[in-house]
Amino acid sequence: MTRSEPRVPSPDAAVYVISVAAELSGLHPQTLRSYERMGLIMPGRTGGGGRRYSHRDIELLREIATLTAGGVGIEGVRRILELEHQVAALQSRNAELAAELAATRDALRSAMSSTFTRRTGSNKLPVLRQPDAPSSLVVWRRARD
């Protein structure tokens, strides 16, 4: 008979009751309720309406506790969390765009015939050139007469 490995819930699985979440985060259960009323945290709910916190919720509560202990007010905490969320979203989007650009460059390289490169002696398409160093863009405008 083999023993099966215990299943570890995902970080987003709402499994902790409020008393456990309070203990894990180092906060009082009433503080957790207050943070929920303020919109700083949104725990899951059971069919009967009981709160259930995920591992991510616990980490967020710890971060809020650290910020408030450091003297940051609730509105400051709210703004910091907003900005962290925006930064994460922008980093994710930037990674998507970088991957898309790399795929586009690869597709262009594949599509180019070797005769084109042999005929011209080099690749003059700027999108396919690999920059040696960070580059700049200069915009020239004609002076109006």
N, CA, C and O atoms as a MOPAC input file, in Angstrom:
PM7 MOZYME 1SCF
protein

 N      0.84000 1    -1.16800 1     0.00000 1
 C      0.00000 1     0.00000 1     0.00000 1
 C      0.89100 1     1.24000 1     0.00000 1
 O      1.79000 1     1.35100 1     0.83400 1
 N      0.65800 1     2.16000 1    -0.91100 1
 C      1.46600 1     3.36900 1    -1.00200 1
 C      0.72400 1     4.54000 1    -0.39700 1
 O     -0.49200 1     4.68100 1    -0.52600 1
 N      1.48900 1     5.35800 1     0.25400 1
 C      0.91000 1     6.57100 1     0.81800 1
 C      0.96300 1     7.67000 1    -0.22200 1
 O      1.98500 1     7.87800 1    -0.87600 1
 N     -0.12700 1     8.35700 1    -0.36500 1
 C     -0.14100 1     9.45000 1    -1.34000 1
 C      0.38400 1    10.71300 1    -0.67500 1
 O      0.24100 1    10.91700 1     0.53100 1
 N      0.99200 1    11.54500 1    -1.49500 1
 C      1.52300 1    12.81500 1    -1.01800 1
 C      0.38000 1    13.73200 1    -0.61000 1
 O     -0.64000 1    13.78700 1    -1.29800 1
 N      0.53100 1    14.45200 1     0.49500 1
 C     -0.53200 1    15.39700 1     0.85600 1
 C     -0.60100 1    16.52200 1    -0.16900 1
 O      0.42400 1    17.01400 1    -0.64100 1
 N     -1.81200 1    16.91700 1    -0.50300 1
 C     -1.99100 1    18.00000 1    -1.48000 1
 C     -1.76800 1    19.34000 1    -0.81100 1
 O     -2.31400 1    19.62000 1     0.25600 1
 N     -0.97300 1    20.14600 1    -1.44100 1
 C     -0.72500 1    21.49500 1    -0.95000 1
 C     -1.63700 1    22.43600 1    -1.71600 1
 O     -1.61800 1    22.44700 1    -2.94700 1
 N     -2.45000 1    23.24000 1    -0.99800 1
 C     -3.36200 1    24.14800 1    -1.70900 1
 C     -2.59000 1    25.23500 1    -2.44300 1
 O     -1.48200 1    25.59700 1    -2.04900 1
 N     -3.17800 1    25.74600 1    -3.50300 1
 C     -2.54900 1    26.83500 1    -4.25300 1
 C     -2.51300 1    28.08300 1    -3.37200 1
 O     -3.28900 1    28.18700 1    -2.42200 1
 N     -1.62200 1    29.02900 1    -3.67600 1
 C     -1.53300 1    30.26200 1    -2.87000 1
 C     -2.82900 1    31.07200 1    -2.85500 1
 O     -3.04200 1    31.88900 1    -1.96000 1
 N     -3.69000 1    30.84800 1    -3.84300 1
 C     -4.94300 1    31.60000 1    -3.91200 1
 C     -6.13200 1    30.84800 1    -3.32100 1
 O     -7.24000 1    31.38300 1    -3.28100 1
 N     -5.91900 1    29.61800 1    -2.86300 1
 C     -7.01700 1    28.83600 1    -2.29100 1
 C     -7.38500 1    29.40600 1    -0.92100 1
 O     -6.53900 1    29.49600 1    -0.03100 1
 N     -8.62700 1    29.78300 1    -0.76200 1
 C     -9.10600 1    30.36300 1     0.49700 1
 C     -9.41400 1    29.23300 1     1.46700 1
 O    -10.48100 1    28.62100 1     1.40500 1
 N     -8.46600 1    28.96100 1     2.36600 1
 C     -8.59400 1    27.81300 1     3.25700 1
 C     -8.53200 1    28.15800 1     4.74300 1
 O     -8.95600 1    27.35200 1     5.57100 1
 N     -8.01600 1    29.32900 1     5.10200 1
 C     -7.81800 1    29.67300 1     6.50200 1
 C     -9.01500 1    30.43300 1     7.07100 1
 O     -9.48300 1    31.40600 1     6.48100 1
 N     -9.50300 1    29.97500 1     8.22500 1
 C    -10.55800 1    30.72500 1     8.91900 1
 C     -9.92000 1    31.96000 1     9.54500 1
 O     -8.69500 1    32.05700 1     9.62100 1
 N    -10.73600 1    32.89200 1     9.98800 1
 C    -10.22600 1    34.18400 1    10.45600 1
 C     -9.28600 1    34.04800 1    11.64400 1
 O     -8.30900 1    34.79100 1    11.73600 1
 N     -9.55400 1    33.11900 1    12.55500 1
 C     -8.68300 1    32.96900 1    13.72700 1
 C     -7.28400 1    32.50200 1    13.31400 1
 O     -6.28600 1    32.96900 1    13.86300 1
 N     -7.21300 1    31.58800 1    12.35400 1
 C     -5.91700 1    31.09800 1    11.86300 1
 C     -5.21100 1    32.20100 1    11.08400 1
 O     -4.00700 1    32.40100 1    11.24400 1
 N     -5.95500 1    32.91600 1    10.24100 1
 C     -5.36200 1    34.02100 1     9.47200 1
 C     -4.82100 1    35.09200 1    10.40600 1
 O     -3.74900 1    35.64700 1    10.16200 1
 N     -5.55000 1    35.38400 1    11.46900 1
 C     -5.08500 1    36.37900 1    12.43100 1
 C     -3.79400 1    35.92000 1    13.09500 1
 O     -2.85900 1    36.70400 1    13.25800 1
 N     -3.74600 1    34.66300 1    13.47400 1
 C     -2.54300 1    34.14100 1    14.11600 1
 C     -1.35600 1    34.14600 1    13.16100 1
 O     -0.25400 1    34.54300 1    13.54100 1
 N     -1.57500 1    33.70700 1    11.92500 1
 C     -0.48900 1    33.65700 1    10.94300 1
 C      0.02200 1    35.04100 1    10.55400 1
 O      1.20300 1    35.20600 1    10.24900 1
 N     -0.86000 1    36.02700 1    10.56500 1
 C     -0.46500 1    37.37700 1    10.17000 1
 C      0.00900 1    38.22400 1    11.34600 1
 O      0.60800 1    39.28300 1    11.15800 1
 N     -0.26200 1    37.75300 1    12.55200 1
 C      0.13600 1    38.51400 1    13.73400 1
 C     -0.82000 1    39.65600 1    14.05800 1
 O     -0.46700 1    40.56600 1    14.80900 1
 N     -2.01000 1    39.61500 1    13.50700 1
 C     -3.00400 1    40.66600 1    13.73000 1
 C     -4.19300 1    40.11100 1    14.50100 1
 O     -4.39000 1    38.89800 1    14.57400 1
 N     -4.97200 1    41.00200 1    15.06700 1
 C     -6.18000 1    40.61700 1    15.78200 1
 C     -7.29300 1    40.36400 1    14.75900 1
 O     -7.34100 1    41.04600 1    13.73500 1
 N     -8.18500 1    39.40500 1    15.01000 1
 C     -9.28100 1    39.15900 1    14.06100 1
 C    -10.11400 1    40.40500 1    13.75900 1
 O    -10.59100 1    40.57800 1    12.63800 1
 N    -10.28600 1    41.26600 1    14.75200 1
 C    -11.05200 1    42.49400 1    14.50700 1
 C    -10.32500 1    43.41000 1    13.51800 1
 O    -10.96200 1    44.11800 1    12.73900 1
 N     -9.00100 1    43.39300 1    13.55300 1
 C     -8.21100 1    44.18400 1    12.59800 1
 C     -8.43700 1    43.65500 1    11.18500 1
 O     -8.54900 1    44.43300 1    10.23700 1
 N     -8.50400 1    42.34300 1    11.04600 1
 C     -8.77900 1    41.74800 1     9.73300 1
 C    -10.14900 1    42.18300 1     9.22700 1
 O    -10.30800 1    42.49800 1     8.04800 1
 N    -11.13600 1    42.20100 1    10.11700 1
 C    -12.47500 1    42.64900 1     9.71700 1
 C    -12.44700 1    44.11900 1     9.29800 1
 O    -13.09100 1    44.51100 1     8.32400 1
 N    -11.69000 1    44.92800 1    10.04900 1
 C    -11.58200 1    46.36200 1     9.71800 1
 C    -10.93200 1    46.56100 1     8.35200 1
 O    -11.39500 1    47.37000 1     7.54800 1
 N     -9.85600 1    45.81800 1     8.09700 1
 C     -9.17600 1    45.94100 1     6.80500 1
 C    -10.10200 1    45.53100 1     5.67100 1
 O    -10.04300 1    46.09600 1     4.57900 1
 N    -10.95600 1    44.55100 1     5.92900 1
 C    -11.91800 1    44.14600 1     4.91200 1
 C    -12.92900 1    45.26300 1     4.65900 1
 O    -13.25500 1    45.55700 1     3.50900 1
 N    -13.42400 1    45.88400 1     5.72600 1
 C    -14.37200 1    47.00100 1     5.56200 1
 C    -13.74100 1    48.16100 1     4.80100 1
 O    -14.41900 1    48.85000 1     4.03900 1
 N    -12.45200 1    48.37400 1     5.00700 1
 C    -11.73500 1    49.46100 1     4.32400 1
 C    -11.39500 1    49.10600 1     2.88100 1
 O    -10.96100 1    49.96600 1     2.11400 1
 N    -11.58900 1    47.84900 1     2.51200 1
 C    -11.29400 1    47.42100 1     1.14300 1
 C     -9.85200 1    47.05600 1     0.89800 1
 O     -9.44400 1    46.91600 1    -0.25500 1
 N     -9.05500 1    46.89300 1     1.96200 1
 C     -7.65400 1    46.52800 1     1.78300 1
 C     -7.48000 1    45.04200 1     1.47500 1
 O     -6.49600 1    44.64000 1     0.85400 1
 N     -8.43000 1    44.24100 1     1.90900 1
 C     -8.36200 1    42.79900 1     1.69000 1
 C     -9.76300 1    42.28100 1     1.38800 1
 O    -10.75600 1    42.79900 1     1.89800 1
 N     -9.82100 1    41.25500 1     0.55500 1
 C    -11.11100 1    40.67800 1     0.17000 1
 C    -11.04200 1    39.16200 1     0.35000 1
 O    -10.76200 1    38.44200 1    -0.60800 1
 N    -11.29500 1    38.66900 1     1.56700 1
 C    -11.23400 1    37.21400 1     1.75900 1
 C    -12.38100 1    36.51800 1     1.03200 1
 O    -13.41400 1    37.11800 1     0.73400 1
 N    -12.16500 1    35.23800 1     0.75900 1
 C    -13.23600 1    34.44600 1     0.17400 1
 C    -14.32700 1    34.21700 1     1.20900 1
 O    -14.14200 1    34.49400 1     2.39500 1
 N    -15.44800 1    33.71500 1     0.75700 1
 C    -16.57700 1    33.44100 1     1.65900 1
 C    -17.07000 1    32.01200 1     1.43700 1
 O    -17.04800 1    31.48600 1     0.32500 1
 N    -17.51100 1    31.41500 1     2.52600 1
 C    -18.14500 1    30.10500 1     2.42900 1
 C    -19.60200 1    30.31300 1     2.06400 1
 O    -20.08500 1    31.44500 1     2.01600 1
 N    -20.29800 1    29.21800 1     1.80700 1
 C    -21.72600 1    29.30200 1     1.51300 1
 C    -22.50700 1    29.93800 1     2.64700 1
 O    -23.51000 1    30.61300 1     2.41500 1
 N    -22.04800 1    29.72500 1     3.87800 1
 C    -22.71800 1    30.30100 1     5.04000 1
 C    -22.24900 1    31.70600 1     5.37400 1
 O    -22.74300 1    32.29900 1     6.33300 1
 N    -21.30500 1    32.26100 1     4.60800 1
 C    -20.84900 1    33.63300 1     4.82300 1
 C    -19.57100 1    33.76600 1     5.64000 1
 O    -19.10800 1    34.88100 1     5.88200 1
 N    -18.99200 1    32.64400 1     6.07000 1
 C    -17.74600 1    32.72000 1     6.83900 1
 C    -16.57200 1    33.15400 1     5.97600 1
 O    -16.49300 1    32.81000 1     4.79600 1
 N    -15.67100 1    33.90400 1     6.56700 1
 C    -14.48500 1    34.35800 1     5.84200 1
 C    -13.47000 1    33.22500 1     5.71100 1
 O    -13.29000 1    32.42400 1     6.62800 1
 N    -12.82100 1    33.17700 1     4.56900 1
 C    -11.73400 1    32.22800 1     4.34000 1
 C    -10.60200 1    32.98400 1     3.66100 1
 O    -10.80300 1    33.65200 1     2.64700 1
 N     -9.41800 1    32.87000 1     4.23000 1
 C     -8.24600 1    33.59200 1     3.75400 1
 C     -7.29000 1    32.64600 1     3.04000 1
 O     -7.13800 1    31.48800 1     3.42700 1
 N     -6.65100 1    33.15100 1     2.00000 1
 C     -5.65800 1    32.37000 1     1.25300 1
 C     -4.26200 1    32.72000 1     1.76900 1
 O     -4.08000 1    33.63700 1     2.57000 1
 N     -3.28400 1    31.95300 1     1.27800 1
 C     -1.89000 1    32.25700 1     1.63500 1
 C     -1.51600 1    33.65800 1     1.14100 1
 O     -0.81300 1    34.38900 1     1.83900 1
 N     -1.97300 1    34.03400 1    -0.04400 1
 C     -1.70200 1    35.38600 1    -0.55800 1
 C     -2.32300 1    36.44800 1     0.33900 1
 O     -1.72500 1    37.49800 1     0.57800 1
 N     -3.53100 1    36.16800 1     0.83500 1
 C     -4.17100 1    37.10500 1     1.76500 1
 C     -3.31300 1    37.29000 1     3.02000 1
 O     -3.14500 1    38.40900 1     3.50500 1
 N     -2.77800 1    36.19200 1     3.53600 1
 C     -1.92200 1    36.24800 1     4.73300 1
 C     -0.69200 1    37.09600 1     4.44700 1
 O     -0.30800 1    37.92900 1     5.26700 1
 N     -0.07400 1    36.89000 1     3.28900 1
 C      1.10400 1    37.69500 1     2.91200 1
 C      0.74200 1    39.17700 1     2.80200 1
 O      1.50700 1    40.03800 1     3.23500 1
 N     -0.41000 1    39.46900 1     2.22900 1
 C     -0.86800 1    40.84600 1     2.11700 1
 C     -1.10100 1    41.44600 1     3.50000 1
 O     -0.72900 1    42.59200 1     3.75000 1
 N     -1.70500 1    40.69000 1     4.38200 1
 C     -1.92900 1    41.17700 1     5.75300 1
 C     -0.60800 1    41.45800 1     6.45800 1
 O     -0.49300 1    42.44300 1     7.18800 1
 N      0.37300 1    40.61400 1     6.24700 1
 C      1.70600 1    40.84500 1     6.83200 1
 C      2.32700 1    42.12300 1     6.27500 1
 O      2.94100 1    42.89600 1     7.01000 1
 N      2.16300 1    42.33600 1     4.98100 1
 C      2.70000 1    43.55800 1     4.36600 1
 C      2.00900 1    44.79800 1     4.92800 1
 O      2.66800 1    45.79200 1     5.23300 1
 N      0.69500 1    44.74200 1     5.06500 1
 C     -0.05300 1    45.85900 1     5.64300 1
 C      0.41800 1    46.11300 1     7.07000 1
 O      0.61100 1    47.26300 1     7.46300 1
 N      0.60500 1    45.04600 1     7.84800 1
 C      1.06400 1    45.18600 1     9.23600 1
 C      2.44200 1    45.83600 1     9.29200 1
 O      2.69500 1    46.69500 1    10.13700 1
 N      3.32900 1    45.42800 1     8.39400 1
 C      4.68000 1    46.00800 1     8.35400 1
 C      4.62500 1    47.50000 1     8.01700 1
 O      5.31600 1    48.31000 1     8.63500 1
 N      3.79800 1    47.85200 1     7.03400 1
 C      3.68500 1    49.26100 1     6.64000 1
 C      3.10500 1    50.10900 1     7.76700 1
 O      3.62600 1    51.18400 1     8.06700 1
 N      2.03500 1    49.63600 1     8.38800 1
 C      1.41100 1    50.42600 1     9.46600 1
 C      2.33500 1    50.51400 1    10.66900 1
 O      2.37800 1    51.54700 1    11.33800 1
 N      3.08200 1    49.44100 1    10.95700 1
 C      4.04300 1    49.48100 1    12.06200 1
 C      5.16700 1    50.47700 1    11.77200 1
 O      5.76600 1    51.03700 1    12.69000 1
 N      5.43900 1    50.68700 1    10.49900 1
 C      6.46200 1    51.64800 1    10.09000 1
 C      5.95700 1    53.08600 1    10.05000 1
 O      6.70600 1    53.99600 1     9.69500 1
 N      4.70000 1    53.29500 1    10.40800 1
 C      4.16800 1    54.65200 1    10.48200 1
 C      3.35300 1    55.09800 1     9.28200 1
 O      2.95800 1    56.26200 1     9.20600 1
 N      3.09100 1    54.19700 1     8.34300 1
 C      2.30300 1    54.55900 1     7.16600 1
 C      0.82500 1    54.47600 1     7.53900 1
 O      0.38000 1    53.48600 1     8.11900 1
 N      0.07500 1    55.51400 1     7.20400 1
 C     -1.36100 1    55.53000 1     7.46100 1
 C     -2.10300 1    54.62100 1     6.49300 1
 O     -1.54900 1    54.16300 1     5.49400 1
 N     -3.36300 1    54.37200 1     6.81100 1
 C     -4.16600 1    53.45000 1     6.00300 1
 C     -4.28100 1    53.93200 1     4.56100 1
 O     -4.17600 1    53.12000 1     3.64100 1
 N     -4.49200 1    55.22100 1     4.33700 1
 C     -4.56700 1    55.72100 1     2.95200 1
 C     -3.23300 1    55.57900 1     2.24000 1
 O     -3.19500 1    55.32300 1     1.03600 1
 N     -2.14100 1    55.74200 1     2.96900 1
 C     -0.82200 1    55.51300 1     2.39200 1
 C     -0.63100 1    54.05100 1     2.02700 1
 O     -0.07300 1    53.72800 1     0.97800 1
 N     -1.10100 1    53.17100 1     2.90500 1
 C     -1.02900 1    51.73300 1     2.63100 1
 C     -1.82800 1    51.41100 1     1.37700 1
 O     -1.37600 1    50.67200 1     0.50400 1
 N     -3.02500 1    51.98200 1     1.30900 1
 C     -3.88200 1    51.74300 1     0.14400 1
 C     -3.17000 1    52.17700 1    -1.14200 1
 O     -3.19400 1    51.46200 1    -2.14400 1
 N     -2.54100 1    53.34700 1    -1.10400 1
 C     -1.85400 1    53.86400 1    -2.29200 1
 C     -0.63600 1    53.01200 1    -2.65000 1
 O     -0.38400 1    52.74600 1    -3.82500 1
 N      0.11200 1    52.58600 1    -1.64100 1
 C      1.28800 1    51.73700 1    -1.88000 1
 C      0.85900 1    50.42700 1    -2.52900 1
 O      1.48400 1    49.97100 1    -3.48600 1
 N     -0.20700 1    49.82100 1    -2.00900 1
 C     -0.69700 1    48.56300 1    -2.57800 1
 C     -1.16900 1    48.75800 1    -4.01100 1
 O     -0.93000 1    47.90700 1    -4.86800 1
 N     -1.84200 1    49.88100 1    -4.27200 1
 C     -2.27100 1    50.20100 1    -5.64400 1
 C     -1.08000 1    50.29500 1    -6.57900 1
 O     -1.07600 1    49.71700 1    -7.66500 1
 N     -0.06100 1    51.03700 1    -6.13600 1
 C      1.13200 1    51.21800 1    -6.97300 1
 C      1.87000 1    49.90200 1    -7.18800 1
 O      2.36600 1    49.64600 1    -8.28600 1
 N      1.95100 1    49.06600 1    -6.16000 1
 C      2.59100 1    47.76400 1    -6.32500 1
 C      1.82900 1    46.92100 1    -7.34000 1
 O      2.43000 1    46.21700 1    -8.15100 1
 N      0.51400 1    46.99800 1    -7.28900 1
 C     -0.30800 1    46.25900 1    -8.25800 1
 C     -0.05900 1    46.78700 1    -9.68200 1
 O      0.05700 1    46.00600 1   -10.62600 1
 N      0.02000 1    48.10700 1    -9.82500 1
 C      0.28300 1    48.68800 1   -11.14800 1
 C      1.65800 1    48.28400 1   -11.66500 1
 O      1.81200 1    47.95500 1   -12.84100 1
 N      2.65400 1    48.30900 1   -10.78700 1
 C      4.00800 1    47.92400 1   -11.19500 1
 C      4.02000 1    46.47100 1   -11.65600 1
 O      4.61500 1    46.15300 1   -12.68600 1
 N      3.36900 1    45.58800 1   -10.90500 1
 C      3.32000 1    44.17000 1   -11.28600 1
 C      2.63000 1    44.00100 1   -12.64100 1
 O      3.08400 1    43.22000 1   -13.47800 1
 N      1.53400 1    44.73200 1   -12.85500 1
 C      0.81400 1    44.63700 1   -14.12700 1
 C      1.67800 1    45.14900 1   -15.27300 1
 O      1.69900 1    44.55000 1   -16.34700 1
 N      2.38900 1    46.24700 1   -15.05400 1
 C      3.26100 1    46.79800 1   -16.10000 1
 C      4.44300 1    45.87900 1   -16.38500 1
 O      4.84500 1    45.73200 1   -17.53900 1
 N      5.00000 1    45.26400 1   -15.35500 1
 C      6.10000 1    44.32700 1   -15.57100 1
 C      5.62500 1    43.12500 1   -16.39100 1
 O      6.33000 1    42.64300 1   -17.27800 1
 N      4.44100 1    42.66200 1   -16.08200 1
 C      3.87600 1    41.54000 1   -16.82400 1
 C      3.64900 1    41.92900 1   -18.28400 1
 O      4.00300 1    41.17700 1   -19.19200 1
 N      3.06800 1    43.08900 1   -18.50600 1
 C      2.81300 1    43.55900 1   -19.87400 1
 C      4.12000 1    43.76900 1   -20.62800 1
 O      4.21700 1    43.44200 1   -21.81100 1
 N      5.12400 1    44.31300 1   -19.94600 1
 C      6.42700 1    44.52600 1   -20.56800 1
 C      7.03600 1    43.19800 1   -21.00500 1
 O      7.60500 1    43.10400 1   -22.09200 1
 N      6.91800 1    42.17100 1   -20.16400 1
 C      7.44300 1    40.84900 1   -20.52400 1
 C      6.69200 1    40.29200 1   -21.73500 1
 O      7.30100 1    39.69000 1   -22.61900 1
 N      5.37600 1    40.49100 1   -21.77700 1
 C      4.59400 1    40.03400 1   -22.93200 1
 C      5.05700 1    40.72000 1   -24.20500 1
 O      5.24500 1    40.07300 1   -25.23500 1
 N      5.23900 1    42.03900 1   -24.13000 1
 C      5.65100 1    42.79000 1   -25.31000 1
 C      7.06000 1    42.41300 1   -25.75100 1
 O      7.33200 1    42.32800 1   -26.94900 1
 N      7.95700 1    42.18600 1   -24.79500 1
 C      9.32200 1    41.77800 1   -25.13700 1
 C      9.30200 1    40.42200 1   -25.83300 1
 O     10.03300 1    40.21200 1   -26.80100 1
 N      8.47200 1    39.49900 1   -25.35000 1
 C      8.36500 1    38.18800 1   -25.98400 1
 C      7.76700 1    38.31600 1   -27.38100 1
 O      8.20300 1    37.63800 1   -28.31100 1
 N      6.77300 1    39.18300 1   -27.52700 1
 C      6.15500 1    39.40200 1   -28.83500 1
 C      7.16000 1    40.00100 1   -29.81400 1
 O      7.21400 1    39.60300 1   -30.97700 1
 N      7.95600 1    40.95800 1   -29.34000 1
 C      8.97500 1    41.56800 1   -30.18700 1
 C     10.01400 1    40.52600 1   -30.60700 1
 O     10.41500 1    40.48600 1   -31.77000 1
 N     10.44700 1    39.69100 1   -29.67500 1
 C     11.43000 1    38.65200 1   -30.00900 1
 C     10.85000 1    37.68000 1   -31.03300 1
 O     11.54000 1    37.27200 1   -31.96700 1
 N      9.58300 1    37.31200 1   -30.85700 1
 C      8.94400 1    36.40000 1   -31.81700 1
 C      8.82100 1    37.04900 1   -33.18700 1
 O      9.00700 1    36.38400 1   -34.20600 1
 N      8.51100 1    38.34000 1   -33.22100 1
 C      8.39500 1    39.06200 1   -34.49200 1
 C      9.75100 1    39.13000 1   -35.18500 1
 O      9.85200 1    38.92900 1   -36.39500 1
 N     10.79400 1    39.41600 1   -34.40500 1
 C     12.14000 1    39.46100 1   -34.98500 1
 C     12.52600 1    38.09900 1   -35.55300 1
 O     13.07800 1    38.00700 1   -36.65000 1
 N     12.22800 1    37.03500 1   -34.79100 1
 C     12.54400 1    35.68600 1   -35.27100 1
 C     11.78300 1    35.37100 1   -36.55000 1
 O     12.34200 1    34.78100 1   -37.47500 1
 N     10.51400 1    35.75800 1   -36.60800 1
 C      9.70700 1    35.50500 1   -37.79700 1
 C     10.25700 1    36.27100 1   -38.99600 1
 O     10.29000 1    35.73800 1   -40.10600 1
 N     10.68600 1    37.50500 1   -38.78800 1
 C     11.26200 1    38.29400 1   -39.88500 1
 C     12.56800 1    37.68000 1   -40.36700 1
 O     12.82400 1    37.61400 1   -41.56900 1
 N     13.39400 1    37.23000 1   -39.42400 1
 C     14.64900 1    36.59800 1   -39.81900 1
 C     14.38400 1    35.33800 1   -40.65400 1
 O     15.05400 1    35.07900 1   -41.65400 1
 N     13.39400 1    34.57200 1   -40.21300 1
 C     13.06600 1    33.34000 1   -40.94300 1
 C     12.53300 1    33.64400 1   -42.33500 1
 O     12.83200 1    32.94000 1   -43.29900 1
 N     11.74000 1    34.70200 1   -42.42200 1
 C     11.10100 1    35.04000 1   -43.68900 1
 C     12.08800 1    35.60600 1   -44.70800 1
 O     11.88700 1    35.48800 1   -45.91700 1
 N     13.13200 1    36.20800 1   -44.21100 1
 C     14.10300 1    36.79900 1   -45.13900 1
 C     14.84300 1    35.69000 1   -45.87500 1
 O     15.26200 1    34.70200 1   -45.27100 1
 N     14.99500 1    35.85900 1   -47.16200 1
 C     15.73300 1    34.84800 1   -47.92500 1
 C     17.22600 1    35.09800 1   -47.75800 1
 O     17.66300 1    36.23200 1   -47.56400 1
 N     17.98000 1    34.04300 1   -47.83700 1
 C     19.42600 1    34.19600 1   -47.72200 1
 C     19.97800 1    34.97000 1   -48.91600 1
 O     21.04900 1    35.57000 1   -48.82200 1
 N     19.26000 1    34.96200 1   -50.03500 1
 C     19.73200 1    35.71600 1   -51.20500 1
 C     19.66700 1    37.21100 1   -50.93100 1
 O     20.51000 1    37.96800 1   -51.41400 1
 N     18.66800 1    37.64600 1   -50.15700 1
 C     18.57600 1    39.07400 1   -49.83400 1
 C     19.83000 1    39.51400 1   -49.09400 1
 O     20.40700 1    40.55700 1   -49.40400 1
 N     20.24700 1    38.72100 1   -48.11900 1
 C     21.42800 1    39.07500 1   -47.33900 1
 C     22.68200 1    38.99200 1   -48.19300 1
 O     23.56000 1    39.84900 1   -48.10300 1
 N     22.76400 1    37.94800 1   -49.03000 1
 C     23.93600 1    37.81800 1   -49.89700 1
 C     24.00400 1    38.95100 1   -50.90700 1
 O     25.08700 1    39.45400 1   -51.20800 1
 N     22.84100 1    39.35900 1   -51.43700 1
 C     22.80500 1    40.39300 1   -52.47600 1
 C     23.24000 1    41.74600 1   -51.89800 1
 O     24.01300 1    42.46800 1   -52.52800 1
 N     22.75100 1    42.08700 1   -50.71600 1
 C     23.04700 1    43.41100 1   -50.16900 1
 C     24.30000 1    43.41700 1   -49.32600 1
 O     24.90900 1    44.46700 1   -49.12500 1
 N     24.69700 1    42.24700 1   -48.82600 1
 C     25.91300 1    42.19700 1   -48.02300 1
 C     25.65400 1    42.43600 1   -46.55000 1
 O     26.52500 1    42.15900 1   -45.72600 1
 N     24.49000 1    42.93800 1   -46.19600 1
 C     24.19200 1    43.16100 1   -44.78000 1
 C     22.69100 1    43.29600 1   -44.59200 1
 O     21.92500 1    43.38300 1   -45.55200 1
 N     22.32100 1    43.31000 1   -43.40800 1
 C     20.92400 1    43.46800 1   -43.04900 1
 C     20.68200 1    44.92500 1   -42.66700 1
 O     21.23400 1    45.40600 1   -41.67700 1
 N     19.87300 1    45.61900 1   -43.43100 1
 C     19.64200 1    47.03600 1   -43.15600 1
 C     18.30300 1    47.29100 1   -42.49900 1
 O     17.92600 1    48.44500 1   -42.29100 1
 N     17.57700 1    46.23700 1   -42.16900 1
 C     16.30700 1    46.42200 1   -41.48300 1
 C     16.58500 1    46.71300 1   -40.00700 1
 O     17.17000 1    45.87700 1   -39.31900 1
 N     16.18000 1    47.87800 1   -39.51200 1
 C     16.52100 1    48.23400 1   -38.13500 1
 C     15.92200 1    47.28400 1   -37.10700 1
 O     16.49000 1    47.09300 1   -36.03200 1
 N     14.79300 1    46.69300 1   -37.42700 1
 C     14.15000 1    45.81200 1   -36.46200 1
 C     14.96500 1    44.53800 1   -36.24800 1
 O     14.82400 1    43.88300 1   -35.21500 1
 N     15.80700 1    44.18300 1   -37.20500 1
 C     16.59100 1    42.96700 1   -37.10000 1
 C     18.00500 1    43.19500 1   -36.59900 1
 O     18.70800 1    42.23700 1   -36.27600 1
 N     18.42100 1    44.42200 1   -36.52900 1
 C     19.76000 1    44.70000 1   -36.02400 1
 C     19.76300 1    44.55200 1   -34.51500 1
 O     18.82700 1    44.97600 1   -33.83800 1
 N     20.79200 1    43.96600 1   -34.00600 1
 C     20.93700 1    43.84600 1   -32.56000 1
 C     21.72600 1    45.06300 1   -32.07700 1
 O     22.83300 1    45.31300 1   -32.55300 1
 N     21.16800 1    45.81000 1   -31.14800 1
 C     21.90200 1    46.98300 1   -30.66600 1
 C     23.13100 1    46.55900 1   -29.87300 1
 O     23.07800 1    45.63400 1   -29.06300 1
 N     24.24200 1    47.25800 1   -30.12400 1
 C     25.47500 1    46.99000 1   -29.37300 1
 C     25.39800 1    47.63500 1   -28.00100 1
 O     25.91800 1    47.10800 1   -27.01700 1
 N     24.75600 1    48.75700 1   -27.95500 1
 C     24.62400 1    49.49800 1   -26.69900 1
 C     23.24500 1    50.14000 1   -26.69900 1
 O     22.57900 1    50.18900 1   -27.73300 1
 N     22.82000 1    50.62900 1   -25.55100 1
 C     21.51800 1    51.31000 1   -25.53600 1
 C     21.49000 1    52.40600 1   -26.58400 1
 O     22.44800 1    53.16700 1   -26.72300 1
 N     20.40200 1    52.48500 1   -27.31300 1
 C     20.32700 1    53.45500 1   -28.39900 1
 C     19.33700 1    54.55000 1   -28.06400 1
 O     18.52100 1    54.41800 1   -27.15100 1
 N     19.42100 1    55.60900 1   -28.80100 1
 C     18.53700 1    56.75000 1   -28.61500 1
 C     17.78700 1    57.00700 1   -29.90400 1
 O     18.19700 1    56.57100 1   -30.97900 1
 N     16.70500 1    57.70500 1   -29.78200 1
 C     15.91500 1    58.08400 1   -30.93700 1
 C     15.95300 1    59.60300 1   -31.03800 1
 O     15.63800 1    60.31000 1   -30.08100 1
 N     16.34200 1    60.09200 1   -32.20800 1
 C     16.39500 1    61.53200 1   -32.43800 1
 C     15.35800 1    61.86700 1   -33.49400 1
 O     15.32200 1    61.25500 1   -34.56100 1
 N     14.52300 1    62.83200 1   -33.19200 1
 C     13.48800 1    63.25000 1   -34.12800 1
 C     13.89800 1    64.59800 1   -34.69800 1
 O     14.11700 1    65.56000 1   -33.96200 1
 N     13.99900 1    64.65100 1   -36.04300 1
 C     14.34800 1    65.89700 1   -36.71400 1
 C     13.09200 1    66.45400 1   -37.35100 1
 O     12.29600 1    65.72200 1   -37.93700 1
 N     12.93100 1    67.73200 1   -37.23000 1
 C     11.80400 1    68.37900 1   -37.88500 1
 C     12.33200 1    69.51000 1   -38.74800 1
 O     13.29600 1    70.19500 1   -38.40600 1
 N     11.66200 1    69.67700 1   -39.88000 1
 C     12.05000 1    70.78400 1   -40.73100 1
 C     11.52200 1    72.07700 1   -40.12900 1
 O     10.42400 1    72.14000 1   -39.57600 1
 N     12.33700 1    73.08400 1   -40.25900 1
 C     11.89100 1    74.38800 1   -39.78600 1
 C     10.84100 1    74.91800 1   -40.74400 1
 O     10.98300 1    74.78100 1   -41.95900 1
 N      9.82400 1    75.50200 1   -40.22800 1
 C      8.79600 1    76.06700 1   -41.09600 1
 C      9.29500 1    77.36500 1   -41.70500 1
 O      9.92700 1    78.18400 1   -41.03900 1
 N      9.00100 1    77.53000 1   -42.97200 1
 C      9.48200 1    78.72900 1   -43.68900 1
 C      8.67400 1    79.95100 1   -43.32700 1
 O      8.94000 1    81.04000 1   -43.83600 1

